[in-house]
């Protein structure tokens, strides 16, 4: 993939070009995890992880990502 030059808008936003979004299957409302590695900004599609155990989360509890096992424990009152 070739480099692209983009500038930040006045509120600090950056648009990912349509062809890149299409190639990567990125749709409107997609979430991203942002990190800095060796002086580079890295964007990765967000993978929801459980706030309690760190496993892949498939549910929401109080607007937080949570896995099925932890959700079941909460439901039992553990």
Jmol script that loads the backbone (N, CA, C; Angstrom):
load data "model"
ATOM      1  N   UNK A   1       0.845  -1.179   0.000  1.00  0.00           N
ATOM      2  CA  UNK A   1       0.000   0.000   0.000  1.00  0.00           C
ATOM      3  C   UNK A   1       0.889   1.241   0.000  1.00  0.00           C
ATOM      4  N   UNK A   2       0.544   2.199  -0.829  1.00  0.00           N
ATOM      5  CA  UNK A   2       1.358   3.401  -0.934  1.00  0.00           C
ATOM      6  C   UNK A   2       1.035   4.390   0.185  1.00  0.00           C
ATOM      7  N   UNK A   3       1.989   5.280   0.441  1.00  0.00           N
ATOM      8  CA  UNK A   3       1.787   6.313   1.453  1.00  0.00           C
ATOM      9  C   UNK A   3       0.821   7.357   0.919  1.00  0.00           C
ATOM     10  N   UNK A   4       0.077   7.949   1.823  1.00  0.00           N
ATOM     11  CA  UNK A   4      -0.839   9.036   1.480  1.00  0.00           C
ATOM     12  C   UNK A   4      -0.526  10.224   2.372  1.00  0.00           C
ATOM     13  N   UNK A   5      -0.638  11.416   1.831  1.00  0.00           N
ATOM     14  CA  UNK A   5      -0.485  12.621   2.628  1.00  0.00           C
ATOM     15  C   UNK A   5      -1.871  13.112   3.008  1.00  0.00           C
ATOM     16  N   UNK A   6      -2.111  13.283   4.307  1.00  0.00           N
ATOM     17  CA  UNK A   6      -3.382  13.801   4.811  1.00  0.00           C
ATOM     18  C   UNK A   6      -3.068  14.856   5.858  1.00  0.00           C
ATOM     19  N   UNK A   7      -3.955  15.813   6.024  1.00  0.00           N
ATOM     20  CA  UNK A   7      -3.797  16.820   7.068  1.00  0.00           C
ATOM     21  C   UNK A   7      -4.933  16.699   8.068  1.00  0.00           C
ATOM     22  N   UNK A   8      -4.650  17.085   9.298  1.00  0.00           N
ATOM     23  CA  UNK A   8      -5.686  17.079  10.328  1.00  0.00           C
ATOM     24  C   UNK A   8      -6.651  18.227  10.077  1.00  0.00           C
ATOM     25  N   UNK A   9      -7.929  17.998  10.370  1.00  0.00           N
ATOM     26  CA  UNK A   9      -8.877  19.089  10.251  1.00  0.00           C
ATOM     27  C   UNK A   9      -8.798  19.968  11.495  1.00  0.00           C
ATOM     28  N   UNK A  10      -9.602  21.002  11.574  1.00  0.00           N
ATOM     29  CA  UNK A  10      -9.465  21.977  12.654  1.00  0.00           C
ATOM     30  C   UNK A  10      -9.755  21.410  14.041  1.00  0.00           C
ATOM     31  N   UNK A  11     -10.450  20.271  14.123  1.00  0.00           N
ATOM     32  CA  UNK A  11     -10.708  19.666  15.438  1.00  0.00           C
ATOM     33  C   UNK A  11      -9.823  18.440  15.687  1.00  0.00           C
ATOM     34  N   UNK A  12      -8.821  18.253  14.829  1.00  0.00           N
ATOM     35  CA  UNK A  12      -7.864  17.168  15.031  1.00  0.00           C
ATOM     36  C   UNK A  12      -8.253  15.849  14.390  1.00  0.00           C
ATOM     37  N   UNK A  13      -9.283  15.861  13.544  1.00  0.00           N
ATOM     38  CA  UNK A  13      -9.728  14.636  12.886  1.00  0.00           C
ATOM     39  C   UNK A  13      -8.921  14.327  11.634  1.00  0.00           C
ATOM     40  N   UNK A  14      -8.959  13.084  11.239  1.00  0.00           N
ATOM     41  CA  UNK A  14      -8.245  12.617  10.063  1.00  0.00           C
ATOM     42  C   UNK A  14      -9.159  11.668   9.310  1.00  0.00           C
ATOM     43  N   UNK A  15      -9.293  11.851   8.011  1.00  0.00           N
ATOM     44  CA  UNK A  15     -10.142  10.990   7.201  1.00  0.00           C
ATOM     45  C   UNK A  15      -9.311   9.881   6.581  1.00  0.00           C
ATOM     46  N   UNK A  16      -9.775   8.650   6.749  1.00  0.00           N
ATOM     47  CA  UNK A  16      -9.136   7.503   6.100  1.00  0.00           C
ATOM     48  C   UNK A  16      -9.750   7.405   4.704  1.00  0.00           C
ATOM     49  N   UNK A  17      -8.925   7.404   3.642  1.00  0.00           N
ATOM     50  CA  UNK A  17      -9.463   7.378   2.286  1.00  0.00           C
ATOM     51  C   UNK A  17     -10.411   6.204   2.044  1.00  0.00           C
ATOM     52  N   UNK A  18     -11.436   6.459   1.211  1.00  0.00           N
ATOM     53  CA  UNK A  18     -12.495   5.480   0.953  1.00  0.00           C
ATOM     54  C   UNK A  18     -11.959   4.143   0.445  1.00  0.00           C
ATOM     55  N   UNK A  19     -10.965   4.168  -0.445  1.00  0.00           N
ATOM     56  CA  UNK A  19     -10.465   2.900  -0.990  1.00  0.00           C
ATOM     57  C   UNK A  19      -9.781   2.061   0.087  1.00  0.00           C
ATOM     58  N   UNK A  20      -9.117   2.699   1.026  1.00  0.00           N
ATOM     59  CA  UNK A  20      -8.479   1.970   2.133  1.00  0.00           C
ATOM     60  C   UNK A  20      -9.553   1.392   3.050  1.00  0.00           C
ATOM     61  N   UNK A  21     -10.574   2.212   3.375  1.00  0.00           N
ATOM     62  CA  UNK A  21     -11.675   1.716   4.215  1.00  0.00           C
ATOM     63  C   UNK A  21     -12.346   0.519   3.552  1.00  0.00           C
ATOM     64  N   UNK A  22     -12.593   0.623   2.269  1.00  0.00           N
ATOM     65  CA  UNK A  22     -13.254  -0.456   1.526  1.00  0.00           C
ATOM     66  C   UNK A  22     -12.392  -1.715   1.532  1.00  0.00           C
ATOM     67  N   UNK A  23     -11.094  -1.562   1.242  1.00  0.00           N
ATOM     68  CA  UNK A  23     -10.183  -2.717   1.194  1.00  0.00           C
ATOM     69  C   UNK A  23     -10.095  -3.427   2.544  1.00  0.00           C
ATOM     70  N   UNK A  24     -10.182  -2.656   3.637  1.00  0.00           N
ATOM     71  CA  UNK A  24     -10.057  -3.236   4.978  1.00  0.00           C
ATOM     72  C   UNK A  24     -11.401  -3.588   5.613  1.00  0.00           C
ATOM     73  N   UNK A  25     -12.499  -3.320   4.908  1.00  0.00           N
ATOM     74  CA  UNK A  25     -13.820  -3.641   5.439  1.00  0.00           C
ATOM     75  C   UNK A  25     -14.233  -2.755   6.603  1.00  0.00           C
ATOM     76  N   UNK A  26     -13.752  -1.525   6.602  1.00  0.00           N
ATOM     77  CA  UNK A  26     -14.077  -0.582   7.674  1.00  0.00           C
ATOM     78  C   UNK A  26     -15.372   0.133   7.297  1.00  0.00           C
ATOM     79  N   UNK A  27     -16.371   0.053   8.176  1.00  0.00           N
ATOM     80  CA  UNK A  27     -17.659   0.676   7.921  1.00  0.00           C
ATOM     81  C   UNK A  27     -17.912   1.812   8.899  1.00  0.00           C
ATOM     82  N   UNK A  28     -18.917   2.600   8.606  1.00  0.00           N
ATOM     83  CA  UNK A  28     -19.277   3.735   9.456  1.00  0.00           C
ATOM     84  C   UNK A  28     -19.518   3.257  10.882  1.00  0.00           C
ATOM     85  N   UNK A  29     -18.978   3.969  11.841  1.00  0.00           N
ATOM     86  CA  UNK A  29     -19.157   3.633  13.248  1.00  0.00           C
ATOM     87  C   UNK A  29     -18.135   2.640  13.789  1.00  0.00           C
ATOM     88  N   UNK A  30     -17.201   2.192  12.958  1.00  0.00           N
ATOM     89  CA  UNK A  30     -16.182   1.234  13.403  1.00  0.00           C
ATOM     90  C   UNK A  30     -15.325   1.864  14.495  1.00  0.00           C
ATOM     91  N   UNK A  31     -14.948   1.064  15.477  1.00  0.00           N
ATOM     92  CA  UNK A  31     -14.095   1.536  16.555  1.00  0.00           C
ATOM     93  C   UNK A  31     -12.647   1.148  16.324  1.00  0.00           C
ATOM     94  N   UNK A  32     -11.744   1.956  16.879  1.00  0.00           N
ATOM     95  CA  UNK A  32     -10.323   1.703  16.706  1.00  0.00           C
ATOM     96  C   UNK A  32      -9.591   1.818  18.030  1.00  0.00           C
ATOM     97  N   UNK A  33      -8.544   1.036  18.171  1.00  0.00           N
ATOM     98  CA  UNK A  33      -7.599   1.182  19.268  1.00  0.00           C
ATOM     99  C   UNK A  33      -6.407   1.944  18.688  1.00  0.00           C
ATOM    100  N   UNK A  34      -5.968   2.985  19.383  1.00  0.00           N
ATOM    101  CA  UNK A  34      -4.871   3.826  18.909  1.00  0.00           C
ATOM    102  C   UNK A  34      -3.702   3.688  19.876  1.00  0.00           C
ATOM    103  N   UNK A  35      -2.514   3.453  19.319  1.00  0.00           N
ATOM    104  CA  UNK A  35      -1.325   3.345  20.157  1.00  0.00           C
ATOM    105  C   UNK A  35      -0.152   4.007  19.435  1.00  0.00           C
ATOM    106  N   UNK A  36       0.931   4.195  20.164  1.00  0.00           N
ATOM    107  CA  UNK A  36       2.160   4.729  19.584  1.00  0.00           C
ATOM    108  C   UNK A  36       3.240   3.674  19.771  1.00  0.00           C
ATOM    109  N   UNK A  37       3.862   3.279  18.674  1.00  0.00           N
ATOM    110  CA  UNK A  37       4.919   2.271  18.702  1.00  0.00           C
ATOM    111  C   UNK A  37       6.109   2.786  17.901  1.00  0.00           C
ATOM    112  N   UNK A  38       7.235   2.905  18.554  1.00  0.00           N
ATOM    113  CA  UNK A  38       8.472   3.367  17.914  1.00  0.00           C
ATOM    114  C   UNK A  38       8.252   4.671  17.153  1.00  0.00           C
ATOM    115  N   UNK A  39       7.506   5.598  17.763  1.00  0.00           N
ATOM    116  CA  UNK A  39       7.282   6.899  17.165  1.00  0.00           C
ATOM    117  C   UNK A  39       6.245   6.933  16.059  1.00  0.00           C
ATOM    118  N   UNK A  40       5.527   5.829  15.844  1.00  0.00           N
ATOM    119  CA  UNK A  40       4.483   5.763  14.812  1.00  0.00           C
ATOM    120  C   UNK A  40       3.121   5.624  15.476  1.00  0.00           C
ATOM    121  N   UNK A  41       2.129   6.257  14.885  1.00  0.00           N
ATOM    122  CA  UNK A  41       0.752   6.105  15.357  1.00  0.00           C
ATOM    123  C   UNK A  41       0.187   4.857  14.695  1.00  0.00           C
ATOM    124  N   UNK A  42      -0.339   3.947  15.508  1.00  0.00           N
ATOM    125  CA  UNK A  42      -0.877   2.690  14.994  1.00  0.00           C
ATOM    126  C   UNK A  42      -2.375   2.638  15.269  1.00  0.00           C
ATOM    127  N   UNK A  43      -3.165   2.402  14.220  1.00  0.00           N
ATOM    128  CA  UNK A  43      -4.607   2.220  14.339  1.00  0.00           C
ATOM    129  C   UNK A  43      -4.921   0.756  14.103  1.00  0.00           C
ATOM    130  N   UNK A  44      -5.717   0.159  14.983  1.00  0.00           N
ATOM    131  CA  UNK A  44      -6.167  -1.222  14.801  1.00  0.00           C
ATOM    132  C   UNK A  44      -7.664  -1.262  15.034  1.00  0.00           C
ATOM    133  N   UNK A  45      -8.361  -2.086  14.247  1.00  0.00           N
ATOM    134  CA  UNK A  45      -9.785  -2.258  14.495  1.00  0.00           C
ATOM    135  C   UNK A  45      -9.957  -2.703  15.941  1.00  0.00           C
ATOM    136  N   UNK A  46     -10.927  -2.116  16.616  1.00  0.00           N
ATOM    137  CA  UNK A  46     -11.158  -2.437  18.020  1.00  0.00           C
ATOM    138  C   UNK A  46     -11.718  -3.848  18.161  1.00  0.00           C
ATOM    139  N   UNK A  47     -11.116  -4.618  19.029  1.00  0.00           N
ATOM    140  CA  UNK A  47     -11.631  -5.920  19.414  1.00  0.00           C
ATOM    141  C   UNK A  47     -12.079  -5.791  20.857  1.00  0.00           C
ATOM    142  N   UNK A  48     -13.378  -5.913  21.105  1.00  0.00           N
ATOM    143  CA  UNK A  48     -13.854  -5.731  22.473  1.00  0.00           C
ATOM    144  C   UNK A  48     -13.295  -6.804  23.405  1.00  0.00           C
ATOM    145  N   UNK A  49     -12.732  -6.378  24.527  1.00  0.00           N
ATOM    146  CA  UNK A  49     -12.227  -7.314  25.523  1.00  0.00           C
ATOM    147  C   UNK A  49     -12.903  -7.045  26.859  1.00  0.00           C
ATOM    148  N   UNK A  50     -13.081  -8.081  27.617  1.00  0.00           N
ATOM    149  CA  UNK A  50     -13.775  -8.022  28.896  1.00  0.00           C
ATOM    150  C   UNK A  50     -13.022  -7.128  29.881  1.00  0.00           C
ATOM    151  N   UNK A  51     -13.743  -6.218  30.531  1.00  0.00           N
ATOM    152  CA  UNK A  51     -13.115  -5.311  31.494  1.00  0.00           C
ATOM    153  C   UNK A  51     -12.645  -6.045  32.745  1.00  0.00           C
ATOM    154  N   UNK A  52     -13.133  -7.254  32.961  1.00  0.00           N
ATOM    155  CA  UNK A  52     -12.752  -8.007  34.149  1.00  0.00           C
ATOM    156  C   UNK A  52     -11.603  -8.989  33.911  1.00  0.00           C
ATOM    157  N   UNK A  53     -11.686  -9.785  32.830  1.00  0.00           N
ATOM    158  CA  UNK A  53     -10.680 -10.838  32.637  1.00  0.00           C
ATOM    159  C   UNK A  53      -9.815 -10.650  31.395  1.00  0.00           C
ATOM    160  N   UNK A  54     -10.185  -9.738  30.495  1.00  0.00           N
ATOM    161  CA  UNK A  54      -9.389  -9.484  29.301  1.00  0.00           C
ATOM    162  C   UNK A  54      -9.676 -10.397  28.124  1.00  0.00           C
ATOM    163  N   UNK A  55     -10.592 -11.355  28.291  1.00  0.00           N
ATOM    164  CA  UNK A  55     -10.954 -12.247  27.186  1.00  0.00           C
ATOM    165  C   UNK A  55     -11.822 -11.499  26.185  1.00  0.00           C
ATOM    166  N   UNK A  56     -12.032 -12.106  25.005  1.00  0.00           N
ATOM    167  CA  UNK A  56     -12.890 -11.511  23.982  1.00  0.00           C
ATOM    168  C   UNK A  56     -14.284 -11.298  24.567  1.00  0.00           C
ATOM    169  N   UNK A  57     -14.831 -10.121  24.394  1.00  0.00           N
ATOM    170  CA  UNK A  57     -16.134  -9.775  24.974  1.00  0.00           C
ATOM    171  C   UNK A  57     -17.222  -9.805  23.912  1.00  0.00           C
ATOM    172  N   UNK A  58     -18.331 -10.424  24.263  1.00  0.00           N
ATOM    173  CA  UNK A  58     -19.453 -10.519  23.338  1.00  0.00           C
ATOM    174  C   UNK A  58     -20.681  -9.792  23.847  1.00  0.00           C
ATOM    175  N   UNK A  59     -20.607  -9.227  25.037  1.00  0.00           N
ATOM    176  CA  UNK A  59     -21.762  -8.580  25.653  1.00  0.00           C
ATOM    177  C   UNK A  59     -21.385  -7.208  26.175  1.00  0.00           C
ATOM    178  N   UNK A  60     -22.392  -6.461  26.586  1.00  0.00           N
ATOM    179  CA  UNK A  60     -22.201  -5.168  27.243  1.00  0.00           C
ATOM    180  C   UNK A  60     -22.870  -5.239  28.607  1.00  0.00           C
ATOM    181  N   UNK A  61     -22.239  -4.658  29.616  1.00  0.00           N
ATOM    182  CA  UNK A  61     -22.818  -4.526  30.951  1.00  0.00           C
ATOM    183  C   UNK A  61     -22.496  -3.117  31.424  1.00  0.00           C
ATOM    184  N   UNK A  62     -23.519  -2.341  31.749  1.00  0.00           N
ATOM    185  CA  UNK A  62     -23.328  -0.953  32.173  1.00  0.00           C
ATOM    186  C   UNK A  62     -22.444  -0.199  31.167  1.00  0.00           C
ATOM    187  N   UNK A  63     -22.719  -0.442  29.880  1.00  0.00           N
ATOM    188  CA  UNK A  63     -22.004   0.216  28.779  1.00  0.00           C
ATOM    189  C   UNK A  63     -20.528  -0.163  28.686  1.00  0.00           C
ATOM    190  N   UNK A  64     -20.145  -1.288  29.265  1.00  0.00           N
ATOM    191  CA  UNK A  64     -18.760  -1.792  29.206  1.00  0.00           C
ATOM    192  C   UNK A  64     -18.746  -3.153  28.536  1.00  0.00           C
ATOM    193  N   UNK A  65     -17.644  -3.483  27.858  1.00  0.00           N
ATOM    194  CA  UNK A  65     -17.494  -4.796  27.227  1.00  0.00           C
ATOM    195  C   UNK A  65     -17.263  -5.851  28.303  1.00  0.00           C
ATOM    196  N   UNK A  66     -17.911  -7.003  28.123  1.00  0.00           N
ATOM    197  CA  UNK A  66     -17.795  -8.090  29.094  1.00  0.00           C
ATOM    198  C   UNK A  66     -17.969  -9.429  28.377  1.00  0.00           C
ATOM    199  N   UNK A  67     -17.262 -10.452  28.849  1.00  0.00           N
ATOM    200  CA  UNK A  67     -17.387 -11.779  28.243  1.00  0.00           C
ATOM    201  C   UNK A  67     -18.575 -12.527  28.859  1.00  0.00           C
ATOM    202  N   UNK A  68     -18.966 -13.604  28.224  1.00  0.00           N
ATOM    203  CA  UNK A  68     -20.104 -14.381  28.685  1.00  0.00           C
ATOM    204  C   UNK A  68     -19.876 -14.954  30.081  1.00  0.00           C
ATOM    205  N   UNK A  69     -18.675 -15.465  30.344  1.00  0.00           N
ATOM    206  CA  UNK A  69     -18.389 -16.077  31.644  1.00  0.00           C
ATOM    207  C   UNK A  69     -18.523 -15.064  32.778  1.00  0.00           C
ATOM    208  N   UNK A  70     -17.964 -13.882  32.608  1.00  0.00           N
ATOM    209  CA  UNK A  70     -18.059 -12.856  33.642  1.00  0.00           C
ATOM    210  C   UNK A  70     -19.483 -12.344  33.786  1.00  0.00           C
ATOM    211  N   UNK A  71     -20.209 -12.233  32.674  1.00  0.00           N
ATOM    212  CA  UNK A  71     -21.616 -11.821  32.732  1.00  0.00           C
ATOM    213  C   UNK A  71     -22.433 -12.821  33.545  1.00  0.00           C
ATOM    214  N   UNK A  72     -22.152 -14.106  33.352  1.00  0.00           N
ATOM    215  CA  UNK A  72     -22.859 -15.149  34.106  1.00  0.00           C
ATOM    216  C   UNK A  72     -22.540 -15.049  35.600  1.00  0.00           C
ATOM    217  N   UNK A  73     -21.273 -14.762  35.942  1.00  0.00           N
ATOM    218  CA  UNK A  73     -20.907 -14.597  37.344  1.00  0.00           C
ATOM    219  C   UNK A  73     -21.617 -13.405  37.967  1.00  0.00           C
ATOM    220  N   UNK A  74     -21.714 -12.321  37.238  1.00  0.00           N
ATOM    221  CA  UNK A  74     -22.413 -11.139  37.743  1.00  0.00           C
ATOM    222  C   UNK A  74     -23.885 -11.451  37.951  1.00  0.00           C
ATOM    223  N   UNK A  75     -24.490 -12.174  37.006  1.00  0.00           N
ATOM    224  CA  UNK A  75     -25.903 -12.528  37.110  1.00  0.00           C
ATOM    225  C   UNK A  75     -26.164 -13.404  38.341  1.00  0.00           C
ATOM    226  N   UNK A  76     -25.179 -14.251  38.692  1.00  0.00           N
ATOM    227  CA  UNK A  76     -25.318 -15.111  39.865  1.00  0.00           C
ATOM    228  C   UNK A  76     -25.058 -14.351  41.162  1.00  0.00           C
ATOM    229  N   UNK A  77     -24.502 -13.145  41.028  1.00  0.00           N
ATOM    230  CA  UNK A  77     -24.203 -12.359  42.221  1.00  0.00           C
ATOM    231  C   UNK A  77     -22.896 -12.734  42.887  1.00  0.00           C
ATOM    232  N   UNK A  78     -21.974 -13.299  42.108  1.00  0.00           N
ATOM    233  CA  UNK A  78     -20.678 -13.725  42.647  1.00  0.00           C
ATOM    234  C   UNK A  78     -19.780 -12.536  42.844  1.00  0.00           C
TER     235      UNK A  78
END
end "model"
wireframe off; spacefill off
backbone 0.3
color backbone group
